[in-house]
C-alpha cells in the first residue's frame, strides 16, 4: 500500500517535471489566458479581408472556452464566477457578435448575465467598487448595446449600475491619461475610454513601448491598432498571437523569470519542494546571477507593481535558500517618497505586491534597518486593506484575500509549522492567484494548478499515513517505559510528536523524528518531576545518578525516568557507532547531565526562595529549557553529521547558544504570571525586580527586545554559510526547533493547554485535505473545435439590424484618436466591416 502511494507520487513528479520544469517548456503555458484580452484580439479585422478576423485562433479560443455556466473567465475559491468574469463575458459576446459566430453561445452568456449579475455586482457601492471595474464595465455595456446585444439587468440593481457609471465619470474627470498617482494609468484602458473623452492620437503613440505595445496590454494595444493602424502595434499583436496560441495573457511580454519564480514559490508552499530540489536550486542560481549582474536596482522590465512583486519574491526565495542578497533588492521603493505615495494611492492594485513585501521582511537579519521600514510600511497598508471589512470583497484580488492577509499579520512566520502551512495553501481555493494585472489577477493555468494540487494532496496524505504510524509506535514506546502513566504532570506524547513531525516535512527523516520525540517526552516528564513531584531529596538522588550514570539507589519515578533515558541513549549510540564507527555514549550523556543539573539548580532556588540575578538565571534557564538536548543528538544522524566534538558544552556553536536562549525567553514572556503564583523565578520578573522604576510591561518589552535581536541572529546563522561548521540540514534543524517553541509560546502557553493543540493535531495527522471539487476544464488546445469559425462576412441577425442602424444614426462620433467616424468601437481608418 505504502509502495503504491509512493509510486503514484513519483509518477506525478515525473509528469510535472516534464510539463512544467523542463528547459524546453514555454513559461507562458503556466499562466491562465485572459478571456477579456483574447476577446479584444478576436475583434481585430484582417487588413486584407476586413470582413474576417485577423486572429482567428483568438476567436476559436472564445468559441471553445465558455464555462458550462455560460461565462468566460476564472472561478473564485468557492467554484463561483467573480466580477472579473462580467466584463470578460460581455467582451467575448461582442467578439462573437462582430463575426456572426456562436449565436447559441451568446444566448447562453446573456442568460448567465441576467441570472447572475445581481449576485456579482449587487453589493457594489461607490466606495468599494474597484477602479478597473468602474472603467471597463460601463464601456463593455455600452459597446454591447451598440453592437446589438442588449444587456438586461434586474431592476433591483439599477441603482448599483448607475453608481458604477457615476464612478467612471468621477475617474475620468479626476485623472490624467498618465499621472503618478494612479496605476495602471488611464491610458492603459484605452479600449474602454468613452468616445467623447478628449485626447488625440499622439497621446497613445507617444506612450507606445519599444515593442509596439501600449503599457504591455494586449487589449489596449488592439484598440490602439484598430484606431491608428500603427505598424508597431500590429507587429506586437502578431508576435503575441504567435507566442500564445491558446488564448493571450493580460500582460505581454511577461517576465519569464518571474513566472519561474512563481512556480518555485507554488511548489514550496504546497509542500512539494522536496521532490524538485535540483530544479529549484538551478533556477535560483540563475536568478541570483542575473540580479548580481545588474548595475542597480530596480532594473525596470515590468510595471512598478509587478517589479516590486518580483523583487520581493526573489529576495525571499534567494535568502531562504542561502544566497546573500541585499534588502535593497526590493526596498528601492523606500528611496522615493513619490513612489510610496503612488503605492498608497493605488493600494488596491499593489495589494499582492505589498503582501509579498511583508512576507520578505520575515527574513530579517541584524542590521536590516530597511527591512524594518518596509515591514512597517507594508503592514500599515495591509491593515488598511483588511479594515475595509470582509464584506468588501470586490476591492481585493480574490474573495479570501482578506483571510490570507490576516493570517500573515496574525501569525508570525516563525510560529508557523511547515506541514500545516502546506495544508492551508492546498485548501486555499485561490492559491493559483499570483499578482494583480490590469483587470484581474494573473493566475496559474487551471490545468497545471490542478496537477500540482493533486500531487500535493497525495504527498500530504502519504505523510499523514507515515505520521499516524509513527505516533502509534511512539505511544507504545512511552507506555512500555511507564512514561505516560506517571500519575503527575503533563502527558504530552501527541504534542511532542506533532511538534517534531509538523516542523520537518520529509517522511525519510523518520529516525530523527522518533529520537527527538522520545527525547521530548523524557524531558517533559523529567521537568515535571523536578517542578511538582519530587522532594529535594528525590531530586538530589536522581541528579547524582545522572552525573554518575548509575541507577543504584533509585526507585519509583526516578528509576522509570533513568531507565527510559538510558535505553534511549544506548539506542542512539549504537546506531551512530554502526554508521560512523565512533562511540558517542559519553557525549550524549554529558548533554543530559548538564540538563538535569540545571533542573536541580532551579528546583533548589524555588524550594529555598533564593532569587538569582537575571544574568545568572538566564545562564541556567537556557540550559533547562532543553532545546539543545533535542537538537544536538539528532544532528548526529543528519547527512552530513555534525562533528562529535560539537556535543561538548564548551564547543557549542553560536547558533546552538541562540537555540538555547530564544525558547527560554519565549517561555518566560508567556509564563511569568503562572510562575509568579508558584513562587518560581522568571527572566521577566527578575528584570522587574532589578529595575524598580519599571512596570511589568517595561520588563516584557525588554525581554521582547532581546528576543527579537536573538531571532534575527539565529535566522542569519541558520540560512547563511560562514557562521559555523554545521551543515545546512543541521542549521535548518536548529531553526525548526525554534519555530516549534515560537508556535507553542507565540501568544500563550499552548504546550500546557490540554485542548488548544487538538485541532492542529487532527488536521496534521487525521483529517483528509479538503481541496473541493475540480472545476470543469476547458478543452485541450489540440482538441477538436466545437464551433466553426468560418466567417465570410459580418452578418447581423435581422432582429438586431434595424436597432443598430437606428443606434448608429445617433451614436456615430469621432474616434478620440483617429478622428474618424465610428460607433464607439475603435477601428483603424482603413479597416471597415462589411455590413450586408
C-alpha positions in Angstrom: 0.0 0.0 0.0 2.7 2.4 1.0 4.8 1.4 -2.0 1.8 2.1 -4.3 1.3 5.5 -2.8 5.0 6.4 -3.2 5.0 5.1 -6.8 2.0 7.2 -7.7 3.6 10.3 -6.2 6.8 9.7 -8.2 4.9 9.2 -11.4 3.2 12.6 -10.9 6.5 14.2 -10.0 8.0 12.9 -13.3 5.0 14.3 -15.2 5.3 17.7 -13.6 9.0 17.9 -14.2 8.4 17.2 -17.9 5.5 19.6 -18.3 6.5 22.5 -16.1 10.2 22.4 -15.2 11.9 21.3 -18.4 14.1 23.9 -20.1 12.1 23.3 -23.3 8.7 24.3 -21.8 7.1 27.6 -22.6 6.7 29.6 -19.3 3.6 31.2 -20.8 1.9 27.9 -20.5 2.0 28.4 -16.7 -0.4 31.3 -16.9 -4.2 31.2 -17.5 -5.3 33.1 -20.6 -7.2 36.3 -20.2 -10.7 36.0 -21.7 -11.1 39.8 -21.8 -7.8 40.4 -23.7 -8.3 37.4 -26.0 -11.7 38.7 -26.9 -10.2 42.1 -27.9 -7.8 40.4 -30.2 -10.6 38.4 -31.7 -12.3 41.7 -32.6 -9.4 42.9 -34.8 -10.4 42.7 -38.5 -8.0 41.3 -41.1 -6.2 44.1 -43.1 -6.7 42.4 -46.4 -10.1 40.9 -45.7 -11.8 43.3 -43.3 -14.9 41.0 -43.1 -12.9 38.4 -41.4 -11.0 38.4 -38.1 -7.2 38.9 -38.3 -6.6 36.5 -35.4 -8.9 33.5 -36.0 -7.2 31.4 -33.3 -8.3 34.1 -30.7 -11.9 33.8 -32.0 -11.5 30.0 -31.8 -10.5 30.3 -28.1 -13.6 32.4 -27.3 -15.8 29.9 -29.0 -14.3 26.9 -27.2 -13.7 28.3 -23.7 -17.0 29.4 -22.4 -17.6 27.8 -19.0 -20.5 25.4 -18.5 -22.4 28.1 -16.6 -22.2 30.5 -19.6 -19.4 32.9 -18.6 -15.8 33.4 -19.6 -13.1 33.8 -17.0 -12.0 32.2 -13.8 -13.9 30.8 -10.8 -13.4 32.1 -7.3 -12.4 29.9 -4.4 -16.0 28.6 -4.0 -16.5 27.5 -7.6 -18.3 30.7 -8.4 -17.6 33.3 -11.1 -16.0 36.6 -9.9 -16.9 40.1 -11.0 -13.9 39.9 -13.4 -16.0 37.5 -15.4 -18.7 40.0 -16.1 -16.8 42.4 -18.4 -14.9 39.4 -19.8 -18.1 37.7 -20.7 -19.5 40.8 -22.4 -16.3 41.3 -24.4 -16.4 37.7 -25.6 -20.0 38.1 -26.7 -19.2 41.3 -28.5 -16.4 39.5 -30.4 -18.7 36.7 -31.4 -21.4 39.1 -32.4 -18.9 41.0 -34.6 -18.2 37.9 -36.7 -21.7 36.4 -36.5 -20.4 33.3 -34.7 -21.7 31.3 -31.9 -25.2 32.6 -31.6 -26.1 29.8 -29.1 -23.0 30.7 -27.0 -24.0 34.3 -26.9 -27.5 33.4 -25.8 -26.0 31.3 -23.0 -23.8 34.2 -22.0 -26.7 36.6 -21.9 -28.7 34.1 -19.8 -25.7 33.9 -17.4 -25.5 37.7 -17.0 -29.3 38.1 -16.5 -29.3 35.3 -13.9 -26.1 36.3 -12.0 -25.5 40.0 -12.4 -27.2 40.7 -9.1 -25.0 38.3 -7.2 -21.9 39.6 -8.9 -22.4 43.4 -8.5 -25.5 43.7 -6.3 -23.5 44.7 -3.2 -21.1 47.1 -5.0 -21.3 50.7 -4.0 -19.1 53.7 -4.8 -16.5 53.2 -2.0 -15.9 49.5 -2.7 -16.1 49.5 -6.5 -12.6 48.6 -7.9 -11.2 51.3 -10.1 -10.6 48.9 -13.0 -14.2 47.7 -12.9 -15.6 51.2 -12.9 -13.6 52.0 -16.1 -14.2 48.7 -18.0 -17.7 47.5 -17.1 -19.6 50.6 -18.3 -17.6 50.6 -21.5 -18.5 46.9 -22.2 -22.2 47.5 -21.5 -22.2 50.5 -23.9 -20.3 48.5 -26.6 -22.7 45.6 -26.2 -25.7 47.8 -26.8 -24.1 49.5 -29.9 -23.4 46.0 -31.3 -26.9 44.8 -30.8 -26.5 43.0 -27.5 -29.0 44.4 -25.1 -27.7 43.6 -21.6 -30.6 43.4 -19.2 -30.0 43.9 -15.6 -32.7 43.3 -12.9 -34.4 46.5 -11.7 -33.1 45.8 -8.2 -29.6 46.7 -9.3 -30.3 49.7 -11.5 -29.0 51.9 -8.6 -25.8 49.9 -8.5 -25.4 50.1 -12.3 -25.8 53.9 -12.1 -23.4 54.2 -9.3 -20.7 52.4 -11.3 -21.3 54.6 -14.3 -21.1 57.6 -12.0 -17.8 56.5 -10.5 -16.4 56.2 -14.0 -17.3 59.8 -14.7 -15.6 60.8 -11.5 -12.4 58.9 -12.5 -12.4 60.4 -16.0 -12.8 63.9 -14.6 -10.2 63.5 -11.8 -7.4 61.5 -13.5 -4.9 62.5 -16.2 -4.3 60.0 -19.0 -1.0 59.2 -17.4 -0.2 60.5 -13.9 2.0 59.5 -11.0 -0.9 58.9 -8.6 -2.9 56.2 -10.4 -1.7 52.9 -11.7 -2.3 51.4 -14.1 -2.7 54.7 -15.9 -6.0 55.7 -17.5 -4.4 55.4 -21.0 -3.8 51.7 -20.4 -7.6 51.2 -20.5 -7.7 52.8 -24.0 -10.2 50.2 -25.3 -12.7 51.3 -22.6 -12.4 55.0 -22.7 -15.6 56.8 -24.0 -15.6 58.1 -27.5 -16.1 61.7 -26.3 -13.0 61.6 -24.0 -10.8 64.4 -25.0 -7.4 63.2 -26.3 -5.7 62.7 -29.6 -3.7 60.1 -31.4 -0.4 61.4 -30.1 -1.4 60.7 -26.6 -1.4 57.0 -27.4 1.6 56.9 -29.8 4.0 58.7 -27.5 3.4 56.1 -24.8 3.9 53.1 -27.0 6.6 50.8 -25.7 9.6 49.9 -27.8 7.9 46.6 -28.6 4.8 48.4 -30.0 2.6 47.8 -27.1 0.5 50.3 -25.0 1.6 49.5 -21.5 2.1 45.9 -22.5 -1.7 45.4 -22.5 -3.0 43.3 -25.4 -6.5 44.8 -25.2 -5.3 48.4 -25.1 -2.8 47.7 -28.0 -5.5 46.0 -30.0 -7.7 49.1 -29.6 -4.7 51.4 -30.5 -4.1 49.4 -33.7 -7.7 49.5 -34.8 -7.7 53.2 -34.2 -4.4 54.1 -35.8 -3.2 51.3 -38.0 0.2 51.7 -36.4 2.6 49.0 -37.7 4.5 48.7 -34.4 1.2 47.8 -32.7 0.5 45.3 -35.4 3.9 43.7 -35.1 3.3 43.4 -31.3 -0.1 41.8 -31.7 1.2 39.3 -34.3 4.2 38.4 -32.1 1.8 37.9 -29.2 -0.5 35.6 -31.1 2.4 33.5 -32.5 3.8 33.1 -28.9 0.5 32.4 -27.2 -1.6 30.1 -29.4 -4.2 29.1 -26.8 -5.6 32.5 -25.7 -3.5 35.5 -24.7 -2.4 36.7 -21.2 -3.5 40.1 -19.9 0.1 41.2 -20.0 2.7 40.6 -22.8 5.5 40.2 -22.8 5.7 38.7 -19.3 8.8 38.4 -17.3 9.6 34.8 -17.8 12.0 34.8 -14.8 9.1 35.9 -12.7 6.9 33.1 -14.0 9.6 30.6 -13.0 9.9 32.2 -9.5 6.1 31.9 -9.1 6.4 28.2 -10.0 9.1 27.7 -7.4 7.0 29.5 -4.8 4.0 27.4 -5.6 6.0 24.2 -5.2 7.3 25.3 -1.9 4.1 26.5 -0.3 2.3 23.3 -1.4 5.0 21.2 0.3 6.5 19.8 -2.9 9.9 21.3 -2.9 11.5 18.1 -1.6 10.7 16.4 -5.0 12.2 19.2 -7.1 15.3 20.3 -5.2 17.7 20.1 -8.1 15.4 22.1 -10.4 14.7 24.7 -7.8 18.4 25.2 -6.9 19.3 25.5 -10.6 16.7 28.1 -11.3 17.5 30.2 -8.2 21.2 30.1 -9.0 20.4 31.6 -12.4 18.1 34.2 -10.9 20.9 35.1 -8.4 23.4 35.6 -11.2 21.1 37.8 -13.1 20.4 40.0 -10.1 24.1 40.2 -9.2 24.9 41.3 -12.8 22.6 44.2 -12.6 24.3 47.6 -12.1 21.5 48.9 -10.0 18.0 48.0 -8.6 15.4 48.0 -9.8 16.1 47.0 -13.4 12.8 48.1 -14.9 11.4 45.3 -17.0 7.8 45.3 -15.7 5.2 47.7 -14.3 6.1 49.1 -10.9 3.8 46.8 -9.0 4.9 43.7 -11.0 8.6 44.6 -10.4 8.0 45.0 -6.7 6.2 41.7 -6.6 9.1 40.0 -8.4 11.9 41.6 -6.5 10.4 40.9 -3.1 9.6 37.3 -4.1 13.1 36.8 -5.5 14.6 38.2 -2.3 12.5 35.9 -0.1 13.3 32.7 -2.1 17.0 33.5 -2.5 17.6 34.4 1.1 15.7 31.3 2.3 17.9 29.2 0.1 21.1 30.7 1.5 22.0 33.3 -1.2 23.5 36.5 0.1 21.2 39.3 -1.2 20.7 42.9 -0.1 17.3 44.1 1.1 17.7 46.9 -1.4 17.0 44.3 -4.0 13.3 45.2 -3.3 13.4 48.0 -0.8 14.1 50.5 -3.6 10.6 51.8 -3.2 11.6 53.3 0.1 14.1 55.7 -1.6 11.5 57.9 -3.2 8.5 59.4 -1.4 6.6 59.8 -4.7 6.8 56.0 -5.2 5.4 55.4 -1.8 2.7 57.9 -2.4 1.7 56.1 -5.6 1.6 52.7 -3.8 -0.6 54.2 -1.1 -3.0 55.9 -3.5 -3.3 52.7 -5.6 -3.0 50.2 -2.7 -5.8 48.1 -4.3 -3.7 47.4 -7.4 -0.4 47.0 -5.3 -2.0 44.7 -2.7 -0.4 41.5 -3.9 3.0 43.1 -4.2 2.7 44.7 -0.8 1.8 41.3 0.7 5.0 39.9 -0.9 7.0 42.8 0.6 5.6 41.9 4.1 6.5 38.3 3.7 10.0 39.1 2.6 10.6 41.1 5.8 10.0 37.9 7.8 13.6 37.0 6.8 15.2 39.9 8.7 18.9 39.8 9.8 20.7 42.0 12.3 21.2 45.5 10.8 18.5 45.2 8.1 17.0 48.5 9.0 15.5 49.0 5.6 13.5 45.8 6.2 12.1 47.2 9.4 10.9 50.3 7.5 9.5 48.1 4.7 7.7 46.0 7.2 6.1 49.0 8.9 5.0 50.5 5.6 3.6 47.2 4.2 1.8 46.3 7.4 0.1 49.6 7.5 -1.3 49.2 4.0 -2.3 45.6 4.6 -4.2 46.6 7.8 -5.9 49.3 5.8 -7.0 46.6 3.3 -8.4 44.3 5.9 -10.0 47.2 7.8 -12.4 47.6 4.8 -14.2 44.6 6.2 -14.7 41.1 4.8 -17.9 42.1 3.0 -16.0 44.5 0.7 -14.5 41.7 -1.3 -14.9 43.5 -4.6 -11.9 45.7 -3.7 -9.4 42.8 -3.3 -7.9 40.4 -5.8 -10.0 37.4 -4.7 -12.6 36.7 -2.1 -10.4 35.1 0.5 -7.6 37.7 0.2 -8.6 39.3 3.5 -8.2 35.9 5.3 -4.8 35.4 3.7 -3.6 38.8 4.8 -5.0 38.3 8.3 -3.2 35.0 8.5 0.1 36.7 7.6 -0.4 39.6 10.1 -1.7 37.4 12.9 0.8 34.5 12.9 4.5 35.3 12.6 6.3 33.2 10.1 8.5 31.9 12.9 5.3 30.5 14.6 4.1 28.5 11.6 4.8 24.8 11.1 5.5 23.7 7.6 3.1 20.8 7.5 0.1 22.8 8.4 1.1 25.7 6.2 1.3 23.4 3.2 -2.2 22.2 4.0 -3.5 25.7 4.3 -2.3 26.5 0.8 -3.8 23.3 -0.6 -7.1 24.2 0.9 -6.8 27.9 -0.2 -9.2 27.9 -3.1 -7.4 30.8 -4.8 -3.9 29.5 -4.4 -3.5 29.9 -8.2 -3.5 33.7 -7.8 -0.2 35.4 -8.4 -0.1 39.1 -8.9 -2.6 41.8 -9.9 -2.9 42.7 -13.5 -4.9 45.5 -15.3 -8.3 43.8 -14.9 -7.7 40.7 -12.8 -5.2 38.5 -11.0 -2.6 36.7 -13.1 -3.2 33.1 -12.3 -1.6 29.7 -12.9 -3.4 27.8 -15.6 -6.0 25.6 -14.1 -4.6 22.5 -15.8 -1.1 23.0 -14.2 -2.5 24.1 -10.8 -4.8 21.2 -10.6 -1.9 18.8 -11.2 0.2 20.5 -8.6 -2.7 20.3 -6.1 -3.3 16.6 -7.0 0.4 15.9 -6.2 0.3 18.0 -3.1 -2.7 16.1 -1.7 -1.2 12.7 -2.4 2.0 13.9 -0.8 0.2 15.2 2.3 -1.8 12.0 2.6 1.3 9.9 2.4 2.9 12.0 5.2 -0.3 11.6 7.3 -0.1 7.8 6.9 3.5 7.9 7.9 2.9 10.2 10.8 0.0 8.2 12.2 2.0 5.0 12.2 5.0 6.7 13.9 2.7 8.3 16.6 1.2 4.8 17.3 4.7 3.4 17.7 5.8 6.3 19.9 2.7 5.9 22.1 3.5 2.2 22.6 7.1 3.1 23.5 6.0 5.7 26.0 3.6 3.3 27.7 6.1 0.4 27.7 8.5 2.6 29.8 5.8 3.9 32.0 6.3 7.5 31.0 2.6 8.0 30.1 1.3 6.7 33.4 3.4 8.6 35.9 0.4 10.0 37.7 1.6 13.6 37.7 2.4 16.3 35.3 1.7 16.6 31.6 1.1 13.6 29.3 2.3 15.1 26.0 3.2 12.2 23.7 1.0 13.5 20.9 2.2 17.1 21.4 5.8 16.1 21.3 5.4 14.1 18.1 3.2 16.7 16.5 5.8 19.4 17.1 8.6 17.4 15.5 6.6 16.0 12.6 4.8 19.2 11.6 8.0 21.1 11.6 10.1 18.7 9.4 8.3 17.6 6.3 10.3 14.6 4.9 9.0 11.1 5.7 12.5 9.9 5.1 13.5 11.6 8.4 11.6 9.0 10.5 14.6 8.1 12.6 15.3 11.7 13.5 11.6 12.4 14.3 11.4 9.4 16.6 14.5 10.2 18.5 13.6 13.8 19.0 10.0 13.0 20.0 11.2 10.3 22.5 13.7 12.8 24.0 11.0 15.5 24.3 8.8 13.0 26.2 11.6 12.2 28.6 12.3 16.0 29.0 8.6 16.8 29.7 8.2 14.0 32.3 11.6 14.8 34.0 10.9 18.6 34.1 7.5 18.0 35.7 9.1 15.7 38.2 11.6 18.4 39.2 8.9 21.1 39.2 6.0 19.4 41.0 6.5 15.9 42.3 10.0 15.2 43.6 11.2 16.2 47.0 14.5 17.9 47.2 16.0 14.6 48.4 14.5 12.7 45.4 15.8 15.4 43.0 19.3 15.2 44.5 19.4 11.4 44.2 18.3 11.4 40.5 20.6 14.3 39.7 23.5 12.4 41.3 22.6 9.2 39.5 22.6 11.0 36.2 26.0 12.5 36.9 27.4 9.0 37.7 25.2 7.4 35.2 24.3 4.7 37.6 20.8 3.9 38.7 21.9 2.3 42.0 19.6 3.6 44.8 16.9 4.9 42.5 13.3 3.7 42.7 9.8 4.7 41.6 9.5 7.7 39.3 13.3 8.4 39.4 14.1 4.8 38.3 11.5 5.0 35.5 13.0 8.2 34.1 16.6 7.0 34.4 15.9 3.6 32.7 13.9 5.1 29.8 16.7 7.7 29.2 19.5 5.2 29.5 17.8 2.9 27.0 17.2 5.8 24.6 20.8 7.0 24.7 22.2 3.4 24.3 20.0 3.0 21.2 21.3 6.3 19.7 24.9 5.5 20.5 24.6 2.0 18.9 23.1 3.5 15.7 25.9 6.1 15.5 28.6 3.6 16.0 27.2 1.4 13.2 27.2 4.4 10.9 30.4 6.1 11.8 32.5 3.7 13.9 32.7 6.2 16.8 31.3 5.8 20.3 29.4 8.9 21.4 27.8 7.5 24.5 29.6 9.8 26.9 29.0 12.8 24.7 25.3 12.2 24.7 25.3 11.6 28.5 27.1 14.8 29.1 24.4 16.8 27.4 21.7 15.2 29.6 23.9 15.6 32.7 24.1 19.3 32.0 20.3 19.5 31.5 19.5 17.6 34.8 21.9 19.7 36.7 20.1 22.9 35.5 16.8 21.5 36.6 18.2 20.7 40.0 19.6 24.2 40.4 16.2 25.8 39.6 14.5 23.4 42.0 16.8 24.4 44.8 16.1 28.1 44.0 12.4 27.5 44.1 12.3 25.4 47.3 14.8 27.7 49.2 13.3 31.0 48.0 16.7 32.1 46.6 16.4 34.8 43.9 19.3 34.8 41.4 20.4 37.7 39.3 18.8 37.9 35.9 22.0 37.0 34.1 22.7 34.0 36.4 19.1 32.9 35.9 19.3 33.1 32.1 22.6 31.2 32.1 20.9 28.3 33.8 17.5 28.7 32.1 18.8 28.5 28.6 20.0 25.0 29.5 17.0 23.9 31.5 14.7 24.7 28.5 16.5 21.7 26.9 16.2 22.7 23.3 19.8 21.8 22.6 19.2 18.5 24.3 16.7 17.7 21.5 18.7 19.1 18.5 22.3 18.2 19.0 22.0 14.4 19.4 19.6 14.4 16.4 22.1 16.3 14.3 24.5 13.4 14.7 22.2 11.5 12.4 21.8 14.1 9.7 23.7 13.9 6.4 26.3 15.3 6.8 26.5 14.7 10.5 27.9 17.3 13.0 31.4 16.6 14.4 31.1 14.7 17.6 33.2 17.3 19.5 30.4 19.8 18.9 28.4 17.9 21.6 30.5 19.3 24.4 29.2 22.4 26.1 32.4 24.3 25.7 32.3 23.7 22.0 28.7 24.8 21.4 28.4 27.0 18.3 26.7 30.4 18.4 23.7 29.0 16.6 23.3 26.4 19.4 23.5 29.1 22.1 20.9 31.1 20.3 18.7 28.0 20.1 19.0 27.7 23.9 18.2 31.3 24.8 15.3 32.0 22.4 13.0 29.3 23.7 13.8 30.4 27.3 12.7 34.0 26.6 9.6 32.8 24.7 8.6 30.7 27.6 9.2 33.3 30.2 7.3 36.1 28.4 4.2 33.8 28.3 4.6 32.1 31.7 5.6 34.8 34.1 2.1 35.1 35.7 1.9 31.4 36.4 5.4 31.2 37.7 4.8 34.3 39.9 1.9 32.5 41.6 4.0 29.3 42.1 6.9 31.3 43.6 9.4 30.5 40.8 11.9 32.7 39.1 11.5 34.1 35.6 13.5 36.4 33.5 10.7 39.0 33.1 10.1 39.0 36.9 13.8 39.3 37.7 14.2 42.2 35.4 11.2 43.9 37.1 12.8 43.3 40.5 16.2 44.7 39.4 14.6 47.8 37.8 12.2 49.3 40.4 11.3 52.2 38.2 9.9 49.8 35.5 6.5 48.2 35.4 5.7 44.7 34.1 5.0 46.0 30.5 8.5 47.5 30.5 10.0 44.2 31.5 8.1 42.3 28.9 9.2 44.9 26.3 12.8 44.5 27.4 12.6 40.7 27.1 11.0 41.0 23.7 13.7 43.4 22.5 16.4 40.8 23.4 14.3 38.1 21.9 13.8 39.9 18.5 17.6 40.6 18.3 18.4 36.9 19.0 15.9 35.6 16.5 17.4 37.8 13.7 20.9 36.4 14.6 19.6 32.8 14.6 17.9 33.3 11.3 21.1 34.6 9.7 23.2 31.8 11.2 20.7 29.2 10.1 20.3 30.4 6.5 23.7 31.7 5.6 27.0 29.8 5.3 30.1 31.0 7.1 29.0 31.4 10.7 29.6 27.9 11.9 30.8 24.4 10.9 27.3 23.0 10.7 25.8 21.7 7.5 22.7 23.3 6.1 20.4 20.4 7.3 21.8 20.8 10.9 21.3 24.6 10.8 17.8 24.1 9.5 17.0 21.7 12.3 18.0 24.4 14.8 15.6 26.8 13.0 12.8 24.2 13.0 13.2 23.7 16.7 13.0 27.5 17.4 9.8 27.7 15.2 8.2 24.9 17.3 8.9 26.9 20.5 7.6 30.1 18.8 4.4 28.2 17.9 3.9 27.0 21.5 4.6 30.3 23.1 3.6 32.9 20.5 0.6 34.4 22.2 0.0 32.0 25.1 1.5 28.8 26.6 -0.1 26.3 24.2 2.1 23.5 25.4 0.5 23.5 28.9 -3.0 23.5 27.4 -4.8 20.2 27.1 -7.1 21.4 24.3 -5.6 24.2 22.3 -3.5 21.9 20.1 -6.2 19.4 19.5 -7.5 20.7 16.1 -4.0 21.3 14.7 -3.1 17.7 15.6 -6.2 16.4 14.0 -5.5 18.3 10.8 -1.9 17.2 10.7 -2.5 13.5 11.1 -6.1 12.5 10.6 -8.5 14.9 8.8 -8.3 14.5 5.0 -7.3 17.6 3.0 -10.3 19.4 1.5 -9.5 20.9 -1.8 -13.0 21.0 -3.3 -14.3 19.5 -6.5 -12.2 20.5 -9.5 -13.9 22.9 -11.9 -14.7 21.9 -15.5 -11.5 22.2 -17.6 -11.5 23.9 -21.0 -10.7 21.7 -23.9 -7.1 20.9 -24.6 -5.6 23.3 -27.2 -5.3 20.4 -29.6 -8.8 19.1 -29.1 -11.5 19.2 -31.8 -13.3 22.6 -32.1 -16.9 22.6 -31.1 -17.9 25.5 -33.2 -17.0 26.7 -36.7 -15.1 30.0 -37.2 -15.6 30.4 -40.9 -16.8 34.0 -41.3 -17.5 35.1 -44.9 -18.8 38.5 -43.9 -20.2 40.3 -40.9 -23.9 39.4 -40.8 -26.3 40.7 -38.2 -29.5 38.9 -37.2 -32.4 40.7 -38.8 -34.0 41.4 -35.3 -31.0 43.5 -34.4 -30.3 45.1 -37.8 -32.9 47.9 -37.6 -31.9 48.6 -34.0 -28.3 49.0 -34.9 -29.0 51.3 -37.8 -31.1 53.4 -35.5 -28.4 53.4 -32.8 -25.7 54.2 -35.4 -27.6 57.3 -36.6 -27.4 58.6 -33.0 -24.1 57.2 -31.9 -21.6 57.9 -34.8 -19.0 60.1 -33.2 -15.4 60.9 -33.9 -12.9 58.4 -32.6 -10.8 60.1 -29.8 -7.5 59.2 -31.5 -8.1 58.9 -35.2 -10.9 61.5 -35.5 -12.7 59.1 -37.9 -16.4 58.4 -37.5 -17.1 55.2 -35.6 -19.7 53.6 -33.4 -17.9 53.6 -30.1 -15.8 50.7 -31.4 -12.2 51.7 -32.3 -11.2 50.7 -35.8 -8.2 51.6 -37.9 -9.2 54.1 -40.6 -8.8 51.6 -43.5 -10.3 48.6 -41.7 -14.0 48.6 -42.3 -16.5 45.9 -41.6 -18.8 44.6 -44.3 -22.5 45.3 -43.5 -24.7 43.0 -45.5 
